[in-house]
Amino acid sequence: MSSDEFTIRIGDPISAPELLPPEDPLGELSPLQMGLKRFCFERNHVVVINMGDDALRVSLYPDVCLLLDWLPARLAELRAGRRAVLELPESMMAIELMPEDHSVHGVWRKFGYSREMKSWRFDRSTVIDALDQFFRELLRRAVEAGYVTAEDADGALRE
């Protein structure tokens, strides 16, 4: 295990014509949830998660889109010193973040048939700041593009 940097950023645009657009036939999603799903689908980008010298590449849709509903709660767990798991089921992986004093022990696991796993140690405030800035940037872009309202985005940031 090494002590390394943790970053997450929105990368280049990508096209995935084989993916179906998000739907809400029962009307169960809030305008914020549906707006973010539409944004992630229609403005899909690579998302690069750097952990030390390793870089995971996933996509906004469907990977990160599935995490967005839970990201504020995961951030709250980390701030409170509790374990948080960032699941990316479409890429068959998860990042487990376990706070220990002022650091976070991060474990990346591939699931399914693969048993691949790596671990790192990060500064706790760096991880929280990186996830928070990523979420804020995503909301900012969705508001600017007209997918969600500024009020809904502000509400998501207060959660």
HUQUIJO-V906841 format. One record per run of one state. SS is the DSSP state (hx for helix, st for strand, lp for the rest). FROM is the first residue (numbers start at 1). LEN is the number of residues. If there is no record, write none. Layout:
BEGIN
ss = {SS | SS}
from = {FROM | FROM}
len = {LEN | LEN}
END
This chain:
BEGIN
ss = {lp | st | lp | st | lp | hx | lp | st | lp | st | hx | lp | st | hx | lp | st | lp | st | lp | st | hx | lp | hx | lp}
from = {1 | 2 | 4 | 6 | 14 | 31 | 43 | 45 | 52 | 54 | 60 | 80 | 84 | 89 | 92 | 93 | 101 | 103 | 111 | 117 | 124 | 145 | 150 | 159}
len = {1 | 2 | 2 | 8 | 17 | 12 | 2 | 7 | 2 | 6 | 20 | 4 | 5 | 3 | 1 | 8 | 2 | 8 | 6 | 7 | 21 | 5 | 9 | 1}
END
